[in-house]
Amino acid sequence: MADQKRIWRLGIDVGGTNTDAVVIDGDLKLVAATKSPTTEDVMSGIVAAMHEVITQIGADAARNIGFAMLGTTHCTNAIVERKRLNKVAALRVGAPATTAISCMADWPDELKNAMRVRDFLVHGGNEFDGREISALSEDEIREVARVVREEGFESVAVTSVFSPVSDAHEKRAAAVLREELGEGFPITLSSEIGSLGFLERENASILNAALYDVARTTADSFEAALASEGLTDVAVYLGQNDGTLMSVDYAKRYPIFTIACGPTNSIRGASFLTQEKDAVVVDIGGTTTDVGVLAHGFPRESMVAVEIGDVRTNFRMPDLVSVGLGGGSLVRQLEDGSMTVGPDSVGYLVTKKARCFGGDTLTATDIVVAKGLAEGVGDPALVADLDPALVDAAYVEITRIIEDAVDAMKTSAGDVTVILVGGGSILAPDQLEGSDNVLRPENFGVANAVGSAIAQVSGQIAKVFSLTETPRDQALAESKQRACDEAIEAGADPSTVEVVDVEDIPMAYLGDALCIRVKAVGDLML
């Protein structure tokens, strides 16, 4: 348990253009904030932002920091760039039922090659109601372990048919593998990653297994960076993509959950800064605009399969629309006189290349500066020569892009509350079509880092129950308890954990079956 005097929080969030950092005191007030350009190696930008906020509060005040939270793009970048990925053995438990479609059948070749992945098929798996398709072959699994050991595979992803209904074969397969490979060998179980949808769950599990080294290196580097600032005895958490936190150890086991944590941090930060629980959040950065939905205080999750690095997956992801509009977006006038804004951008170089900063590139930031809507940004005199008609037309296009993105996230025709955050939100007007309340809170530019710093810890469970074997009330009770246990394992204070969301969906095509999803949330262990 942290020292009661050391309850200040350091929150850092890595975006595509900027890395933001904040320090929040014990009364949840912002006492320091900064933006630093995101660097190619990511960690250098994190260190620079951290050093700046520590300098702002001073070494004495820094001793009050007891918690450090990081929302990072390390895992996303590794998949997109096809770099630093583990050599993965993909073990499918499903013979003879799953031979028609091979493992990773629709994956990009360059990603498979980067992971040096090899797939294995063994007998086992279950029917939709939990009955065995065939007995689990432990001899076949031991043979897989021999190949894994001899050929130098670095992790294993285990996927069994209908493991969300019965995970017994996956757990036994993992136990056999650890008997052969050692207790500490990295193993991903698909039942702990995805839900119904065999191929998508298998894909998500393989990606998770490929990210173990990236997650470990990220966590270790972050802790080393903290130590370099004298923060050696702090509780460290990483952001996950449901707007909550997870402990370092939990993040090392489930690195895939860090993907897309940046937009969810912004959504949670927007909620904290405005005290709104239901709204559309528009996060405008230097290159892109992410639009998400705040539902009951948390980011709304996507209900459809999501592609990560051109791979179709079904693990939990936020429901987002991303468009190519940011402060650095290039502005062009076409031959017919119409204007285009983005999607290409100068990104973090906006303060060097934009005309209002002395550069020669016309950007979206120049447009709002020319209209007098960005006080304190750049030098208005440097864009005073712009044709007013051009400026107005470009601003109309900027507004249209934002309004279309907001409209895409609405589930009804009525007006909604819109919260504008992100350093690029100076681009957005004070009124938007489809919104009856546009909010631009104080400290909007660092909402993502604020969201990282104030986030809670969560646990989620998604499981299919056969109602002929487990009554509905018992299934709900078991799911709630498992979700609470997951939250505690991820680092939540047990005395504060509560269930915040329950869904039970009858699976008509599976007979007498019920899919239950439960989310539990708790405060940090102070």
C-alpha positions as CSV (number, residue, x, y, z in Angstrom):
1,M,0.0,0.0,0.0
2,A,1.3,3.4,-1.0
3,D,2.4,6.0,1.7
4,Q,-0.7,8.2,2.3
5,K,1.5,11.3,1.7
6,R,2.6,9.9,-1.7
7,I,-0.7,9.9,-3.6
8,W,0.2,12.3,-6.4
9,R,-0.1,10.9,-9.9
10,L,2.1,11.2,-12.9
11,G,0.1,10.5,-16.1
12,I,1.7,10.2,-19.5
13,D,0.0,9.4,-22.9
14,V,1.8,8.9,-26.2
15,G,0.1,10.2,-29.3
16,G,1.1,10.1,-32.9
17,T,2.3,13.7,-32.8
18,N,2.8,14.6,-29.2
19,T,3.6,12.9,-25.9
20,D,1.6,14.6,-23.1
21,A,2.4,14.4,-19.3
22,V,0.6,15.8,-16.3
23,V,1.0,15.6,-12.5
24,I,-2.2,15.5,-10.4
25,D,-2.1,16.1,-6.7
26,G,-4.0,14.3,-3.9
27,D,-7.0,16.5,-4.4
28,L,-7.1,15.5,-8.1
29,K,-6.0,19.0,-9.2
30,L,-3.7,19.5,-12.1
31,V,-0.4,20.9,-10.9
32,A,1.8,20.4,-14.0
33,A,1.4,19.7,-17.7
34,T,3.4,19.6,-20.8
35,K,3.6,18.5,-24.4
36,S,6.7,17.0,-26.0
37,P,7.1,15.8,-29.6
38,T,6.6,12.0,-29.9
39,T,10.0,10.5,-31.0
40,E,10.6,7.7,-33.4
41,D,11.7,5.4,-30.5
42,V,8.8,6.6,-28.4
43,M,10.7,6.3,-25.1
44,S,12.8,9.4,-25.6
45,G,9.7,11.5,-25.9
46,I,8.3,9.9,-22.8
47,V,11.5,10.7,-20.9
48,A,11.5,14.3,-22.1
49,A,7.8,14.9,-21.1
50,M,8.4,13.3,-17.7
51,H,11.5,15.4,-17.1
52,E,9.6,18.6,-18.0
53,V,6.7,18.1,-15.5
54,I,9.0,17.0,-12.7
55,T,11.0,20.2,-13.3
56,Q,7.8,22.2,-13.2
57,I,6.8,21.0,-9.7
58,G,10.4,20.7,-8.3
59,A,12.3,17.8,-6.7
60,D,10.7,18.3,-3.3
61,A,7.1,18.1,-4.6
62,A,8.0,15.2,-6.9
63,R,8.5,13.1,-3.7
64,N,4.7,13.2,-3.3
65,I,4.3,11.1,-6.5
66,G,3.3,7.6,-5.6
67,F,1.7,6.4,-8.9
68,A,2.9,6.6,-12.5
69,M,0.6,5.8,-15.4
70,L,1.5,5.3,-19.1
71,G,-0.6,5.1,-22.1
72,T,1.6,4.1,-25.0
73,T,1.7,3.2,-28.7
74,H,4.6,0.7,-28.3
75,C,2.5,-2.4,-29.1
76,T,0.5,-0.7,-31.9
77,N,3.7,0.5,-33.5
78,A,5.3,-3.0,-33.3
79,I,2.4,-4.6,-35.2
80,V,2.1,-1.8,-37.8
81,E,5.9,-1.6,-38.4
82,R,6.3,-5.5,-38.1
83,K,9.3,-5.0,-35.7
84,R,10.4,-6.4,-32.4
85,L,7.8,-9.2,-32.5
86,N,8.2,-12.6,-30.7
87,K,8.7,-15.8,-32.6
88,V,5.3,-17.4,-32.0
89,A,4.1,-21.0,-32.0
90,A,0.3,-21.0,-32.8
91,L,-1.2,-24.1,-31.2
92,R,-4.7,-24.8,-32.4
93,V,-6.7,-27.4,-30.3
94,G,-9.3,-28.5,-32.7
95,A,-8.5,-31.6,-34.8
96,P,-10.3,-33.0,-36.6
97,A,-12.9,-30.3,-36.7
98,T,-10.9,-27.2,-37.8
99,T,-8.8,-28.5,-40.7
100,A,-10.8,-26.7,-43.4
101,I,-9.3,-23.3,-42.8
102,S,-5.7,-23.0,-41.9
103,C,-4.3,-20.8,-39.1
104,M,-3.7,-17.2,-40.2
105,A,-5.2,-17.9,-43.6
106,D,-5.9,-14.2,-44.3
107,W,-2.8,-12.6,-42.6
108,P,-0.4,-10.4,-44.5
109,D,2.7,-12.4,-45.5
110,E,5.0,-9.7,-44.1
111,L,3.4,-9.9,-40.7
112,K,3.6,-13.7,-40.5
113,N,7.3,-13.5,-41.6
114,A,8.1,-10.8,-39.0
115,M,6.7,-13.1,-36.3
116,R,8.4,-16.2,-37.8
117,V,5.1,-17.9,-36.8
118,R,4.4,-21.6,-37.2
119,D,1.1,-23.3,-36.6
120,F,0.4,-26.6,-34.9
121,L,-2.8,-28.6,-34.8
122,V,-3.7,-31.1,-32.0
123,H,-6.8,-33.1,-31.2
124,G,-9.2,-31.6,-28.8
125,G,-11.8,-28.8,-28.5
126,N,-15.4,-28.5,-27.5
127,E,-18.9,-28.2,-29.1
128,F,-21.0,-25.1,-28.5
129,D,-22.6,-26.7,-25.4
130,G,-19.3,-27.8,-23.8
131,R,-19.2,-31.4,-25.0
132,E,-15.8,-32.6,-26.3
133,I,-15.3,-32.8,-30.0
134,S,-12.4,-35.2,-29.2
135,A,-10.2,-35.9,-26.3
136,L,-7.3,-33.6,-25.7
137,S,-4.1,-35.2,-27.0
138,E,-1.4,-34.5,-24.4
139,D,1.2,-36.6,-26.4
140,E,0.7,-34.3,-29.4
141,I,1.1,-31.2,-27.1
142,R,4.4,-32.6,-25.7
143,E,5.6,-33.1,-29.3
144,V,4.7,-29.4,-30.0
145,A,6.7,-28.4,-26.9
146,R,9.7,-30.3,-28.2
147,V,9.6,-28.4,-31.4
148,V,9.1,-25.1,-29.6
149,R,12.2,-25.8,-27.5
150,E,14.4,-27.0,-30.3
151,E,13.5,-24.3,-32.8
152,G,13.7,-21.5,-30.4
153,F,10.1,-20.2,-30.3
154,E,9.7,-17.4,-27.8
155,S,6.0,-17.7,-27.0
156,V,2.9,-19.9,-27.6
157,A,-0.7,-18.9,-28.4
158,V,-3.2,-21.6,-27.5
159,T,-6.7,-21.5,-29.1
160,S,-9.3,-24.2,-28.6
161,V,-12.7,-24.5,-30.3
162,F,-15.4,-22.9,-28.2
163,S,-13.1,-22.1,-25.3
164,P,-15.4,-19.2,-24.2
165,V,-17.8,-22.0,-23.3
166,S,-15.2,-24.4,-21.9
167,D,-11.6,-23.4,-21.3
168,A,-10.6,-26.8,-19.8
169,H,-8.6,-27.9,-22.9
170,E,-6.7,-24.6,-23.2
171,K,-5.8,-24.6,-19.5
172,R,-4.7,-28.3,-19.6
173,A,-2.7,-27.6,-22.8
174,A,-0.9,-24.7,-21.1
175,A,-0.2,-26.8,-18.1
176,V,1.4,-29.5,-20.3
177,L,3.5,-26.9,-22.1
178,R,4.8,-25.4,-18.9
179,E,5.7,-28.9,-17.6
180,E,7.9,-29.2,-20.7
181,L,9.1,-25.6,-21.2
182,G,9.2,-24.2,-17.7
183,E,6.7,-22.2,-15.5
184,G,7.8,-18.9,-16.8
185,F,7.4,-19.6,-20.5
186,P,5.0,-17.0,-22.1
187,I,1.7,-18.6,-23.1
188,T,-1.4,-16.9,-24.3
189,L,-4.9,-18.6,-23.9
190,S,-7.5,-17.3,-26.3
191,S,-10.3,-17.7,-23.7
192,E,-8.6,-14.8,-21.8
193,I,-8.3,-12.6,-24.9
194,G,-11.3,-12.8,-27.2
195,S,-14.9,-14.0,-27.3
196,L,-17.0,-16.1,-29.7
197,G,-15.6,-16.2,-33.3
198,F,-12.9,-18.8,-33.5
199,L,-10.6,-17.3,-36.2
200,E,-10.8,-13.8,-34.8
201,R,-10.1,-15.0,-31.3
202,E,-7.1,-17.1,-32.6
203,N,-5.8,-14.0,-34.4
204,A,-6.0,-11.8,-31.3
205,S,-4.2,-14.5,-29.2
206,I,-1.4,-14.8,-31.7
207,L,-0.9,-11.1,-31.8
208,N,-0.8,-11.0,-28.0
209,A,1.8,-13.7,-27.9
210,A,3.9,-11.7,-30.4
211,L,4.0,-8.7,-28.1
212,Y,5.4,-10.2,-24.9
213,D,8.9,-8.8,-25.4
214,V,7.6,-5.4,-26.5
215,A,5.5,-5.1,-23.4
216,R,8.3,-6.2,-21.1
217,T,10.8,-3.8,-22.7
218,T,8.3,-0.9,-22.5
219,A,7.5,-1.5,-18.8
220,D,11.2,-1.9,-17.9
221,S,12.2,1.2,-19.8
222,F,9.4,3.2,-18.2
223,E,10.5,2.1,-14.7
224,A,14.1,3.0,-15.6
225,A,13.0,6.4,-16.8
226,L,11.1,7.0,-13.5
227,A,14.2,5.9,-11.6
228,S,16.3,8.5,-13.5
229,E,14.0,11.2,-12.1
230,G,14.4,9.8,-8.6
231,L,11.0,8.0,-8.7
232,T,12.1,4.6,-7.6
233,D,9.3,3.6,-5.2
234,V,6.1,4.3,-7.2
235,A,3.3,2.0,-8.3
236,V,3.4,1.7,-12.1
237,Y,0.4,1.1,-14.3
238,L,-0.2,0.9,-18.0
239,G,-3.4,2.1,-19.8
240,Q,-5.7,-0.4,-21.5
241,N,-8.2,0.2,-24.2
242,D,-11.3,0.3,-22.1
243,G,-10.3,3.5,-20.4
244,T,-8.9,1.8,-17.3
245,L,-5.5,0.8,-15.9
246,M,-3.6,-2.5,-15.4
247,S,-0.6,-3.3,-13.3
248,V,2.7,-3.9,-15.0
249,D,2.6,-7.6,-14.4
250,Y,-0.9,-7.8,-15.9
251,A,0.2,-5.7,-18.9
252,K,3.1,-8.1,-19.5
253,R,0.6,-11.0,-19.8
254,Y,-1.9,-9.1,-21.9
255,P,-0.1,-6.5,-24.0
256,I,-2.7,-6.5,-26.7
257,F,-5.0,-4.6,-24.3
258,T,-2.8,-1.5,-24.6
259,I,-3.7,-1.1,-28.2
260,A,-5.9,2.0,-28.8
261,C,-5.6,3.1,-25.1
262,G,-4.8,6.7,-26.2
263,P,-8.3,7.6,-27.5
264,T,-9.9,5.9,-24.5
265,N,-7.6,8.0,-22.2
266,S,-8.9,11.1,-23.9
267,I,-12.5,10.0,-23.4
268,R,-12.0,9.4,-19.7
269,G,-10.0,12.6,-19.4
270,A,-12.8,14.5,-21.1
271,S,-15.3,13.0,-18.6
272,F,-13.1,14.0,-15.7
273,L,-12.5,17.6,-16.9
274,T,-16.2,18.2,-17.6
275,Q,-17.9,15.8,-15.1
276,E,-20.0,14.6,-18.0
277,K,-20.9,10.9,-18.1
278,D,-22.6,10.7,-21.5
279,A,-21.3,12.6,-24.5
280,V,-19.5,12.4,-27.8
281,V,-15.8,13.1,-27.4
282,V,-13.8,14.7,-30.2
283,D,-10.1,14.4,-29.7
284,I,-8.2,16.5,-32.3
285,G,-4.4,16.0,-32.4
286,G,-1.7,17.1,-34.8
287,T,-2.5,14.5,-37.5
288,T,-5.9,12.8,-36.8
289,T,-9.2,13.3,-35.1
290,D,-10.6,10.4,-33.0
291,V,-14.3,10.5,-32.1
292,G,-15.6,8.2,-29.5
293,V,-18.6,8.0,-27.2
294,L,-18.7,8.4,-23.4
295,A,-21.4,6.1,-22.0
296,H,-22.0,6.0,-18.3
297,G,-18.6,7.5,-17.7
298,F,-16.6,4.9,-19.8
299,P,-15.7,4.6,-23.5
300,R,-18.3,2.7,-25.6
301,E,-16.9,-0.5,-26.9
302,S,-17.1,-1.7,-30.5
303,M,-19.5,-4.5,-31.1
304,V,-17.9,-5.6,-34.4
305,A,-14.7,-7.2,-35.3
306,V,-11.7,-4.8,-35.5
307,E,-8.7,-5.0,-37.7
308,I,-5.3,-4.6,-36.1
309,G,-2.4,-4.3,-38.5
310,D,-4.6,-5.8,-41.3
311,V,-5.6,-8.7,-39.0
312,R,-9.2,-9.3,-38.1
313,T,-9.7,-9.7,-34.3
314,N,-12.6,-9.8,-31.8
315,F,-11.1,-8.7,-28.5
316,R,-12.5,-5.7,-26.8
317,M,-11.8,-2.4,-28.6
318,P,-13.2,1.1,-28.3
319,D,-15.9,2.2,-30.7
320,L,-14.1,5.0,-32.6
321,V,-14.2,6.9,-35.9
322,S,-10.8,8.3,-36.9
323,V,-10.4,10.9,-39.7
324,G,-7.4,12.6,-41.2
325,L,-7.9,16.1,-39.6
326,G,-5.4,17.7,-37.2
327,G,-3.6,20.9,-36.4
328,G,-0.9,20.0,-39.0
329,S,-3.3,18.9,-41.8
330,L,-2.4,20.4,-45.1
331,V,-4.8,22.8,-46.7
332,R,-5.1,22.9,-50.5
333,Q,-7.3,24.7,-53.0
334,L,-8.3,22.6,-56.0
335,E,-8.7,23.9,-59.6
336,D,-12.5,24.2,-59.2
337,G,-12.0,26.4,-56.1
338,S,-13.0,23.9,-53.5
339,M,-10.8,23.2,-50.5
340,T,-9.3,20.1,-49.1
341,V,-8.0,19.7,-45.6
342,G,-5.9,16.6,-44.8
343,P,-5.5,13.7,-44.5
344,D,-1.8,14.4,-44.9
345,S,-0.2,16.4,-42.2
346,V,3.1,17.9,-41.1
347,G,2.4,16.4,-37.6
348,Y,4.6,17.5,-34.8
349,L,6.5,19.8,-37.2
350,V,3.5,22.1,-37.3
351,T,5.4,24.7,-35.1
352,K,8.2,24.8,-37.7
353,K,6.4,24.3,-41.0
354,A,3.0,26.1,-40.6
355,R,2.9,29.6,-42.0
356,C,1.8,31.2,-38.7
357,F,5.0,29.9,-37.2
358,G,7.3,31.2,-40.0
359,G,7.1,28.2,-42.2
360,D,5.8,27.9,-45.8
361,T,3.2,25.2,-45.5
362,L,-0.5,26.1,-45.3
363,T,-2.1,24.1,-42.5
364,A,-5.4,23.9,-40.6
365,T,-3.8,25.8,-37.8
366,D,-3.1,28.7,-40.1
367,I,-6.7,28.8,-41.0
368,V,-8.0,29.2,-37.4
369,V,-5.2,31.7,-36.6
370,A,-6.2,33.8,-39.7
371,K,-9.8,33.8,-38.5
372,G,-8.7,35.0,-35.1
373,L,-9.9,31.9,-33.3
374,A,-6.6,30.8,-31.8
375,E,-5.4,33.4,-29.5
376,G,-1.8,32.9,-28.4
377,V,-1.0,30.5,-31.3
378,G,1.6,31.6,-33.8
379,D,1.8,35.0,-35.3
380,P,-1.4,36.3,-37.0
381,A,0.6,38.8,-39.0
382,L,2.2,35.9,-40.9
383,V,-1.1,34.8,-42.3
384,A,-2.7,38.2,-42.7
385,D,-2.2,38.0,-46.5
386,L,-4.4,34.9,-46.9
387,D,-7.5,35.4,-49.1
388,P,-10.5,35.7,-46.6
389,A,-12.6,33.7,-49.0
390,L,-10.1,30.9,-49.0
391,V,-9.9,31.0,-45.2
392,D,-13.7,30.8,-44.9
393,A,-13.9,28.0,-47.3
394,A,-11.2,26.0,-45.6
395,Y,-12.9,26.6,-42.2
396,V,-16.2,25.3,-43.6
397,E,-14.5,22.2,-44.7
398,I,-12.8,21.7,-41.3
399,T,-16.2,22.1,-39.6
400,R,-17.8,19.6,-42.1
401,I,-15.3,16.9,-41.3
402,I,-15.8,17.2,-37.6
403,E,-19.6,17.3,-37.9
404,D,-19.7,14.2,-40.2
405,A,-17.5,12.3,-37.7
406,V,-19.7,13.2,-34.8
407,D,-22.8,12.2,-36.8
408,A,-21.3,8.8,-37.6
409,M,-21.0,8.1,-33.8
410,K,-24.6,9.1,-32.9
411,T,-27.2,6.3,-32.4
412,S,-30.2,8.6,-32.6
413,A,-31.3,11.7,-34.5
414,G,-31.3,14.0,-31.4
415,D,-28.7,16.5,-30.4
416,V,-25.9,15.4,-28.2
417,T,-23.3,16.9,-25.9
418,V,-19.9,17.2,-27.6
419,I,-16.7,17.6,-25.6
420,L,-13.7,18.9,-27.5
421,V,-10.2,17.9,-26.3
422,G,-6.7,17.5,-27.7
423,G,-4.2,20.2,-28.7
424,G,-5.8,20.5,-32.1
425,S,-9.3,21.2,-30.8
426,I,-8.7,24.9,-31.5
427,L,-9.8,23.9,-35.0
428,A,-13.4,23.1,-33.9
429,P,-16.1,25.8,-33.7
430,D,-18.0,26.6,-30.6
431,Q,-21.2,25.3,-32.2
432,L,-21.6,22.1,-34.2
433,E,-24.6,20.8,-36.1
434,G,-26.2,17.9,-34.2
435,S,-25.0,19.2,-30.8
436,D,-26.9,21.3,-28.4
437,N,-23.9,21.7,-26.0
438,V,-20.3,22.0,-27.1
439,L,-17.8,21.9,-24.2
440,R,-14.1,22.8,-24.4
441,P,-12.8,22.3,-20.8
442,E,-9.8,23.8,-19.2
443,N,-6.7,21.8,-19.9
444,F,-8.3,20.3,-22.9
445,G,-4.9,20.0,-24.6
446,V,-3.7,17.3,-22.2
447,A,-7.0,15.4,-21.6
448,N,-5.4,12.2,-22.7
449,A,-2.7,12.4,-20.0
450,V,-5.3,13.4,-17.5
451,G,-7.4,10.4,-18.4
452,S,-4.3,8.2,-17.9
453,A,-3.6,9.7,-14.5
454,I,-7.1,9.5,-13.0
455,A,-8.2,6.2,-14.5
456,Q,-9.5,3.3,-12.4
457,V,-8.7,-0.4,-12.7
458,S,-11.1,-2.8,-14.4
459,G,-11.7,-6.5,-15.0
460,Q,-13.9,-8.0,-17.7
461,I,-15.3,-11.4,-18.5
462,A,-17.1,-12.7,-21.6
463,K,-18.3,-16.3,-21.4
464,V,-21.0,-18.5,-23.0
465,F,-23.0,-20.7,-20.6
466,S,-25.2,-23.7,-21.4
467,L,-28.4,-23.0,-19.5
468,T,-29.2,-26.7,-19.4
469,E,-26.1,-27.1,-17.2
470,T,-25.9,-23.8,-15.4
471,P,-29.0,-21.8,-14.3
472,R,-29.0,-18.1,-15.5
473,D,-28.7,-16.7,-11.9
474,Q,-25.7,-18.9,-11.2
475,A,-24.1,-18.0,-14.5
476,L,-24.5,-14.3,-13.8
477,A,-23.2,-14.6,-10.2
478,E,-20.1,-16.6,-11.4
479,S,-19.4,-14.0,-14.2
480,K,-19.7,-11.0,-11.8
481,Q,-17.3,-12.7,-9.3
482,R,-14.8,-13.5,-12.1
483,A,-14.9,-9.9,-13.3
484,C,-14.3,-8.6,-9.8
485,D,-11.4,-11.1,-9.4
486,E,-9.9,-9.8,-12.7
487,A,-10.1,-6.2,-11.5
488,I,-8.3,-7.1,-8.2
489,E,-5.7,-9.1,-10.1
490,A,-5.1,-6.0,-12.4
491,G,-4.4,-3.9,-9.4
492,A,-7.7,-2.6,-8.0
493,D,-8.4,-2.1,-4.3
494,P,-10.7,-5.0,-3.4
495,S,-12.8,-2.8,-1.1
496,T,-13.8,-0.5,-4.0
497,V,-14.5,-3.0,-6.7
498,E,-18.0,-2.9,-8.1
499,V,-19.8,-4.3,-11.2
500,V,-20.6,-1.4,-13.6
501,D,-21.9,-3.2,-16.7
502,V,-23.7,-6.5,-17.3
503,E,-25.0,-7.9,-20.6
504,D,-26.6,-11.3,-21.1
505,I,-27.4,-12.2,-24.6
506,P,-29.3,-15.3,-25.6
507,M,-27.5,-17.2,-28.4
508,A,-30.4,-18.3,-30.6
509,Y,-28.3,-20.2,-33.0
510,L,-26.6,-22.2,-30.2
511,G,-29.7,-23.5,-28.6
512,D,-30.1,-23.0,-24.9
513,A,-27.1,-20.8,-24.5
514,L,-26.4,-17.4,-23.0
515,C,-23.4,-15.1,-23.6
516,I,-22.6,-13.0,-20.5
517,R,-20.3,-10.0,-20.5
518,V,-19.5,-8.3,-17.2
519,K,-17.3,-5.3,-16.4
520,A,-16.1,-4.5,-12.8
521,V,-14.2,-1.4,-11.8
522,G,-12.3,-0.4,-8.7
523,D,-10.0,2.4,-7.5
524,L,-6.3,2.2,-7.3
525,M,-4.8,0.6,-4.2
526,L,-3.8,3.8,-2.3
